[in-house]
Amino acid sequence: MNPILAIFKEHNISDAQINELFQTLTENPFAAMATIGQLGIPAEQLQQLMGMVMQNPALIKEAVEELGLDFSKVEAAKAQLQP
C-alpha cells in the first residue's frame, strides 16, 4: 500500500474521505491542504507525510493511481499553482 494511504488508514480515515481528499487535490490544492489539516492526523505525522512527499513526489502519483483517479488532473492543478 502507498505510504500516504497507509498513514490515512492508520488514522481510520475512510476510503470515501481519502477519495474526496484526492478529488479536492485535483480541483483545488489549497482546499486539499485545509482538508488534510482537519483529518486529525497528529502534527508530527503530518510533517513526516509532507517530508515523504517532498522527497518522493511520485508517491502522490502512486496514491492517485491506486485510488483509480486521473493523475493528469493533479498535474493540471499543480500547473495552476505555478506563477
Summary of the structure (lengths in Angstrom):
residues: 83
radius of gyration: 12.0
end to end distance: 33.7
largest distance: 36.2
contacts: 211
relative contact order: 0.18
helix: 76%
strand: 0%
